Amino acid sequence: MTNDDLPIGRRVARWRVRRSMTQQMLADRLRRSKSWVDKVERGVRTLDRYSVIQELAHVLRVDPEVLLGQQPSTPAGTPDGVDDIRATLARYDIPPAPAQAPEELRRQIGYAWLSYQHAHYGQLVRVLPGLLDAVQGVRSAEVLVPAYRITSSLLVKLDEADLAWLAADRAMAAAGDNQILAATATIAVAQALRASHRDHLALAAALTAANRILPPTPTNPPPSGPGDHEVDEPRGDRTARQPHDHGGEGRGWSAGEWAVGGTLLVQAALAAAGCGEHRRAAELTDRAAGVAAHLRGYDDQHRTGFGPVVVDLARVVLAAQRGDADEALRRHSAVVRREAWRRLPAEYRGAYLVDVARAYLQVGDLRGAARALVDADSVAPAEVRCRPLARTVIADVARAQPAPAGVARLATLVGLTR
């Protein structure tokens, strides 16, 4: 039976599962009973009012026509090729010998990171299946972990949270006993869990990993790179050094490890906010700020981008999530004027701006949401035009009458208007 042949209730059930919702979660968002949802999905209750179908489609983040079976289910702008990544992750016939040298694979992984950081998601979707096949042949944690981590991060962007979780779990398994690689893999795990609305699990995973990799208190700063008096962010991946021994008591902590630990603390803070634990989120953010204060000009070989400005961006999102729009706007206005903000990768800036738009929308600030979306499109168009999450935010803002400036154009670009 094709998707077009399915009863509408079955389509609702499929999209609910894909969005990682239980029947109760869907019922709560619709302000209806779980019994109502169950009857709809089983076909006992008929959906004969278009307004109800529109409401369901809004909550499930699809077009009403998708539930009606009148158009393909792939959102406008989403890059083709996710099924190829899924097929690669599902394949266990690993080649018996590497087809490429590890050095060549590291170069390709570096290229994939650059594609991700520049928000070239369509290009990355096409590259990843072949890269994943190649790194499985090498069976080296130093190439497997970053390859799976990139894959997981991209899949989170494309609203494939469960598949992202699988890729992140593969990264964890590949890391083995290497503590720093396991910590970097946990960043992907936390992101995938948060995208799956499993914030409690994300908080536990990120905080446990952060506590394992960070010293008890940041009293002995790690060595910094040259020129640290001029910069307050990572200097980029300019070295080819491999992870050193991370075991043993009483060892020194490197700047790269602190950056990974700080990133995990930020993930933990965002997860805590998702659980409604806003005080704990603030405490974790303060701890992350303490770590960031000790980092100056380090080589970001683990691709975290961590630094003081990243912590400040998290404070903006957290302020908006707890309903303090005034503080969020004040912090946002200040942080985007900093030089360190402009040095962040386009992907990071675009994703942050989409998150800000979403947070402002939650507190009813349509103007703030519209400004953030337009800014995100100018920084990293794929963040707005390829991501289902951004498309949902655009739709919500565009419903205002009149729609805020710039949002009507974005709605047209992502196919929300006819």
N, C-alpha and C positions, 0 to 999 in steps of 0.2 A: 504493500500500500504506500503510495507516494504521500508527500506532505499535503498536496492539494486534495487528496481523497480522504484525509483524516477528518473526523468530526471536530467541530470547533473546541469542544471540551478537551479532547486529546491534545490539541495544539496548545491550549492553555496549560495543561499539565506538563507538556514537554518544555515549554519556555519557563515555567516555574522552576522545574528541576535544573534547567540550564543556568538560571539566575541564583541557584543555591538557596532557594526559599522552601520552607515547609508550607503545608496548607495553612497552618495557623499564622505564619508570617505574612502570607499573601492576604489572608482574611483581615489581619490587623491593618495592613496598609490600605485596604479597600473599605475599612470600617464596616465589615460584614462578618458573618459568623463562619467558623470553620466548616460547619455543615453545608452552608451555601456553596463554598468553594468545592467541597467534595461532590456535591450534587451536580455542579456545573461540569466538573472534569469527567464524571461518569455518564453525563448526558441525560441525567434525570431532570435537571432544570434546563430549560431552553434559553439561550441568549438571543432574544429577538429584538432588543433595543440597541441601536447603534451607540447611544450615549454610554451604555454600560460596557460595550465592547471597547470604546475609546478609553474608558477609565481603566479597564484591564490592561490594555495595550500600554498606557502611560506607566503603570506600575511595573509591567514586565519589560519596559524599555524597547518596544518594537512598534512598528506602524500598525494601525488597526487592520490594514489589508493583509498583514502577515497572519493574524489570527483568523481572518476570513479565507485564507488560502488563495488570495488573488495576486500575489507577487512573491518573488524569491525572498527567503528569510535573511539573506545577507544584507546588513545595513549599508546604505550608500557610503562609499568611500572606504569601506573596510578592505584592506589588501587581500587579494586572493592568495591562496597557498597555505592557509592554516591547516587544511586537511593533509597536506604533504608533511608538515611538521608532526602532526598527530600520528601519521603512518610511520614516520621515522622513529618516534618515541615508542611505538608499539612493536617495532621490529627487534628481535633478539638474535637474529642470525649475524652476529658480529663478525666482520672479516677476520680471517686467521692471522693476517700480517698487515702492518700499516702500509697504506699506499703512498703516504707522504711522510717526509721527514718531520720530526717534532719542531724544528726551527721554522719550517714552512707553515705548520699549523699555528704556531704562535703568531706568525705574521698575519695569517688569516683571521685569527681571533682578535688581534689588534684592529684590523680593518672592520670587523663586525662591531667592535666597541665604538669605533668612530661613527659608523653608520647609525648606531643606536643613539649616541650622544648628539648627533646632528638631526635626529628624528626622521631618518630616512627609512621608515618602517616597511614600505613596500619592497624596497631593495633588500632589506634584511630578511623578510619573509622568504624571498627567493633563495637567499644564500644559505640559510640555516640548515635545511635538510641535508645538503651535501657536507656541510661542516660537521654536523653531528655524526654522520656516517664515518667521516674520516677520523674524528677524535676517538670514537669507540674502538677503532682499529689500533690506536696507539696505547690505550689503557693507561694513560699517565694522568695522575690527579691534577698536575699543573696545567693541563690543557682541557681535561674533562670538566673540572669545576667551573672555570669561567665560561666555557661553551654552554653548559647547562644553565648557568646563571643568566647569561644573555637571553637565552631562550625563554626562561621563566619571566624575566622582566618584560620582554616583548609581549608575551601571551597575556600578562596582566593588563597591558595597554589595550589589547584587542578584546578584552572582556572574556577571556578563556581562563577563568580563575582555577578551575579544577585541573586543567591541563598544565597551567603554570605551576601548580602545586606538585604535580608529578615531576616536572623538569627540575624543580627546586629539590625535591627529595632525591632525585638522581645525583644532583650536585653534592648533597650531604653524604650519600653512600660512597661517591667517588673520593671525597675528602679523606675518608678513613680516619687515621690517628693524627693527621696534620691539623693542629689546632687552629692556625690562622686561616687555612682553606675552609675548614668546617665553619668558622665564624663568618667568612664571606658568603658561604652557601646559606647560612642562617638568615642573612639579609634577604635573600630571595624567598626563603620559606616564610618569613614574617610578612613580606609584601603580598605573597600569594594568599596567605591565611586572612590578611586584612581584606583583600579583594573578595574573598569568599564569605565575608561577614563573620569570620571566626576570630574576633578580636581578642577574646580571652586566651585562646591558644597562641595567637601571635605575640601577645604580651609575655606569656610564659617563655616561649622559645627565644625571643629577642633578649629578654632580660637575663635569662640563664646564660646565654652565649656571651653577653656583654660582661657579666660578672666573672666569667671564666677567663676572658682575654684581657681585661683591664686590671691594673693594680688596685688594691683596696681604696686608696685615695691618691689623687693626682698631685703628689707633692714633689716628685722628682721628674721634671720634664724630660721627654725623650730628645735625642739629638735632632736639631733642625738643619735644614739645608741652607746654602749661602743666600745672602740677601734677605734674611728673615725680617729685617727691620723695615722692609719696604712692602711686604705682602702679608696677607692674613689668610691665604687660602693655599691649597695644594698647587705644586708647580707642574703637575702632570706626570704621566708615565714616561720618564726620560731615561730609565735604567732598565737593564735586562737581568737584574739580580734575581735569584730564586729564593723562595722562603727558606729561612734558616731553621735550626732546631728550636722548637717552641716548647719543649718540655723542661721539667726540672724546677726546683724551688729557688727563689732568690735571683732569678735571671733578670736582665734589664728588659724593659718594654720599648720596642721601636716606635717611631712616629707612625709608621704604617699600621701597626697594631692598634695604636690609640685611635687612629682615624676609623678603622673598622669598628672598634668598640663604641666610639662616639656615634657612628651611623646606626648601630644596633640600639643605642639608647634613644635616638630620635624615633626609630621604628617602634620601640616600646612605648614611648610617650604618645604617639599617634594611636597605637592600639589601646592604650589606657583611656584615651579620650573616646574612642569608639565604644568602650565599655561603660562610658559615663563617669569614669573615675578622673575627674578634671584636676583634683588636687594632686593626685599621683602623677598625672601627666605633667603638671608644672614642675614637680620635684625631679622627674626624670629629665625634663628639658634643662633645668638648672644644672643637673649633673653633666649633661652633654655639653653645656656651655663651659663648664669647668675644664672638661677635656679639650675642647676646641681652643681655649685660651692658651694652652701650652703648645699648640701646633703652629709652626711658622715655616712656610716654604718647603714642605716635605715632598718627596717624590711619591705620587699617588699610584703606586703600582697595583693596588687592589681596586682601583676605579670606584672610589666612594664619593669623591668630590666634597668630602666633609671639611667643614671649617666653621668659623663664627657666623658667616652669613647664612649657612644652611640651618643652623640653630635658630637664627632670627626668623627665617622663613617658616620654620615649624611653629614658632610662637604666634605668627599671624594666623595660620590655619587653626591652631588650638584656641585662640581667642575667639575667632568666628564660630567655631564649633560649640563653645560654651555659651554663645549668645551675646558676647561682648563686642558688638559691631564697631563701636567707637574706638576701642583699643586696637582691634584688628586693622581698621582703616588707618589709624595713626601709625602703627608699626609698618604696615604695608607701604605707605607713602614714603617713609624714611628708608626702608631697606632697598627699594628699587632705585634709589638715587645713588647707591654706593657703587664704587668701582668693582668691588668683589662680586656684586650681582651680575654685572655685565660679563665677567669672566666665567661664570658658570656655563656649562653646556646648554645648548638650545633646548634639548630635551628636558633638562631639569627645570629651566625657567618656564617653558611652556606647560609642563605638568603642574608646577606650582600655581600658575595662573589659572588653570582649569580648576584645581582644588580650591583656590580662593573664590572663583566664581560660584562654585558649588556651595561653599560655606556661606558666602554672602546671600545666596538664594535661600538657604535654610533660615536665615534671620530676616528674610523679607526685603533685603536691599537689592532691588532689581538693577538699579544704576551701577552699583559696585560690581554686580555679576556681569553686566553687559560690558563695562570697561575692561574687566579682566579677560573676558572671552576675546574681545577685539585685540587686546594686547598679546594674548597667547597666539592668535592667528598670525600676527605680524612677526613673532619670534620663532615659532615652530608650527607651520600650517598643518602638518600631519597630526599634531596633538589635538587639533580641533576637528579636522576633516576625516580622520581615520578612526578615532576612538569613539566607541558607542557611548561611553560615559559623557564625553563632551557633547555629543549629539543630543543626549537627554537634557543636559543643562541648557543648551541652546533652545530646545523646544519649550522648556519651562519658561525661559525668559521671554521668548517670542510670543507667548500667549498674552502678555500684557498689552493693554490697549491705551495709547499706541505703544508699539514695541520700541524699546530703547534704541538709540542710534547705533547703527552697525550690525545689530543682531538680525534684522530682516535679511541683510545680504548674506550673512553666515548661514541662516536657515535655508536660503536658496542654494547655496554652495553645497550643503550636505544633503540636499534632496528633501527637505521638510516642507517645502511649498511647491505648489504646482501652478 
